[in-house]
């Protein structure tokens, strides 16, 4: 089989495996644990399924409700902030700051800033400038992801 990557906008709510089986009117198989955490999923076409918690949380990112948009959802500042896993900041030479930012999915963004006169250099200010650029890129990337989830790949 070939491998595929996909993105879709779904509705979900926390639900145990046992609650899902009750919801569907099914008996839980003897080899499954009813207390397993997971999520009830509802797809745009009405299809309903259940996903184990670990798998769901690796595959989906919660978006903010926004009734003012046709999609009903948007990317929020908190989402951008929480998508940063960690950063590394360093000074190169006597006036350049470089920030390496690793995102939750492992993607890396590197930005730099510099001043004209080394007397004015501040690594803290340079890092702040770099993080502004990085967050703008994260907004763009998450916006692209949301657009793909909402409209698919045409």
N, C-alpha and C positions, 0 to 999 in steps of 0.2 A: 504494500500500500504506500501511497505517497503521503507526505505530511502537508498540513495546511495551517495557516494562522487565521484567526477570525476574531471579529469584534462585533458585539451587538449590544443594544440598549435593552435591558430587561428590568422587571420588577422582582424584588426578592424580600423575604422576611425570614428571620431565624425560626427554625423548626427542627425538632429532633426526628430521628429516623422513625421512632415509634409513632409520634404525632402525624408524620406524613402517611404512614401506613393506615392509621385510623382515618385520616382525611380522605384517603382513596378507597377506604372500605376493604382493605387487604389485611390478611394475617401476616404478621412479621415472620420471616423464615427463621428457623431454629438457630442458624449459624450467624444471625445478625443481632446486634445489640440495640434495643429500642432507645437507649439513652444517648446514642451517638449524636453529637451536635452536627447541625447542618442548616441548610436553607431551602425553603420552598421557592421555586423559580417559576416565573410566568413570562413567556416570550411574547413579542408583539402579535404573533398569529394566534395566541390563546393557548399554545402548548404549555403544559404544566409538568414540572419534574422536580426532583430533589437532588441536592448535591451535598456531599460531605463538607463540613466546615473548612478543612484545610485546602481542599481543591477549589472551593468557591472563592476563598479569600486570596488565593494565588492568581485567580483568573479575572476577578472583577474589582473595580474601583468605584466606590460610592460617589455619585455626583450630587450637587446641590439642587434642590427644587427651585424653579424660577418660573412662576406662572406668567411672567411678562414675555417669555420667549415661545415661539412656535413649538420647539422641542420639549418645553416644560422643564428643562434642566440646564445647568450651566456649570462651568468650572469656577470654584471659589478660591479666595486667598488661602484659606486653611488647607485646601487640597494641594495647592502649590507648595506651601510650607512643608506639609507632611510627606510630600513625594521625595524630599531630600533625605537620603539615608545618612550621609556624612560629607564633610568638606575637609580639604587640606589647604592651608594658606602658606605661601612662602614669599620671600623677597628675593628678587634677582637683581644683582648689581646694587646700586644705591638709590634707585627710584622706581622700581617696577614691582608690582604685586601680582602674583599668579594664584588663582583659586581653582582647585580641582574639586568638582562636585560629583559625587556618585549618587545616582537616583535609586529608588527602591527596586527597580527592575534591573539594576546593574549598569545602565547606560551612564556614560560619563560626559560631563560638560566642563570645558576648561575656558576660563576667561582671564584677561589681564587688564591692568590699568597702570598708568605711569604718569609722573609729573615732570615738568620741565626742569625744575631746580631741585636738586637733592635736599636742600634746606627745607623745602616744603613737604618732604616725603613723610607719609604716615601709613604704615601697613594696615592699621585699623580702617582708615578712610579708603584705602585702596581695596581692601576686602569688601567693604560696603558697596563700593561702585561695581566691583565684579559680581557680587551677589545680586545686585539689581539687574544686571545683564543676564545672569543665569536664570533668575526667576522669570524674566520676560521670555526666555527660550522655553522654560517649563510650561508657561501659559500657552505658548504656541504649540508645543508638542501635545499637551493634554487637549487643547482645542481641536487639533487634527484627529486625535483619538476619538473624541466625542462626536465630531462630524462624521467619521467613518462608522461609529456605532449607530448614529441616528439615521444616516442615509445609505449605509452599506457601501460596497465598492461597485460602482456602475461601469 
